[in-house]
Amino acid sequence: MANQIRLTKWLAASLLAVFVLGLLGCDSRPRERIVSFDGLTMGTSFSVKWVAEGDARVASIRAEAGALLAEINRQMSTYIADSELSRLNRAEPGHVQTVPAELMFVLQEAQRVSEWTDGAFDVTVGPLVNLWGFGPDGRIMHAPTDEQIEHLRERIGYRFVELIPSTLKVQRHGEQYIDLSAIAKGYGVDALAQLLEQKGIDRYLVEIGGELRAQGLKPDASAWKLAIEAPVAGAERIAQTIISLDRDAVATSGDYRNYFEEDGVRYSHTIDPRTARPITHRLASVTVIRPTCAEADALATALMVMGEEQGYNFAIEHNVKAFFISKGDEGFITRATPEFEAYLN
C-alpha cells in the first residue's frame, strides 16, 4: 500500500447510490475501447474511465490522479490532523488564515449553496455531526441532551465564516468547525474530470463514492447508463431506476445506511443545520444532476435536509434536475422534476 494515496475515513454525507451499468456495450468502432483504473480515497473508492484506442497513458494518468486526490485530502480532510482544514478549525476565533486556492474555491462554493438554500446546506454543522456520533469522534450509544445540542448550536452558521478570495484569507468569527464532507468528494470528481480534459480526453466517466461526472459517448455511441440505488439497507445494491448521461454530474444523498437507533427511535446521519437535529421526514434519498459535481453534491445534501415537499418545491422553482425517493406506507414513492425526467430510461 506504500505507493497508494493516504486514506482517510471521511463521513459519508452522500451515498454510494449511483453505479455504472452496461459499461462496454457493443463496440461499433473496434479500435476504440474503455480504459480505466480505480483506487481508494476519502474513505471510499474511486474510478476513472475514458474512451481511447489504447492504454498507453493509463499508468501516467493514474499517478497524476493519485497525487491530485492526495492533495485534496491534505487540504480538505477533517480526519488528517495537519490538513489545511484541520489547521483552520484549530485556529483561534478571529485569526485570519491564508488557505490554498483550491480550499478557498470549495469554501466559496459551499457558501454560495448555503445562501441559495437559506442554510439547509451549512459546512459549519460539523460540531453537531460529531455530537450526534457521525463525525471523527466516532459513534455514540445515546442521543445527546437538549442542553448539549443548544450549547453547540451557538457555533453553527456559515455567516460566521468570512472569506476574502482576493487574498485567500479566511476568518472564523467564533469557534466554528468546518466540515466539507458533503462537497469535497464532488469537488474531487470535478478535479479528476478537469485532469482528463487537460489531457485532451473528452469522453469519460469519473466517480468517487458514487458521485459521478460524465462527458461524451461510449465506443458504441451510446450514453453512459447509471443506476440510482434503491434506498434499502443491507449489503445488496438494487437499482431503483436507470438514467442515461452524456454530460454533467450526478450526486445522491440519503439517510438509509448511516444512522443509529435508541429506544425504537432512528436517528439519521443527516443533520438539519436549522434545527440542530437529525431529519425526521420521509425522504429516503435524492439524486441531483448539475453541471459540476461539487454543486450536485452540496445541493443533494440541501434537498435531503429540506425533505420531500420543501425539497421538491425548491428544485422546481430553481430548475434543478432532481429525483426523490420517499418512504411510503407500502414501499417507496418516486418523484422526478420535469428536467430530470429526460434522463430516465
Secondary structure, DSSP 8 states (H G I E B T S, - for coil): -TTS--------SS-S-EEEES-S---SSTT-EEEEEEEEETTEEEEEEEEES--TTHHHHHHHHHHHHHHHHHHH-SSSTTSHHHHHHHS-TT-EEE--HHHHHHHHHHHHHHHHTTTSS-GGGHHHHHHTT-STT---SS---HHHHHHHHTT--GGGEEEEGGGTEEEESSS-----TTTHHHHHHHHHHHHHHHTT--SEEEEETTEEEEES--TTS--EEEEEE----SS---EEEEEEESSSEEEEEESSSSEEEETTEEEES-EETTTTEE--SSEEEEEEEESSHHHHHHHHHHHHHH-HHHHHHHHHHTT-EEEEEEEETTEEEEEE-HHHHTTB-
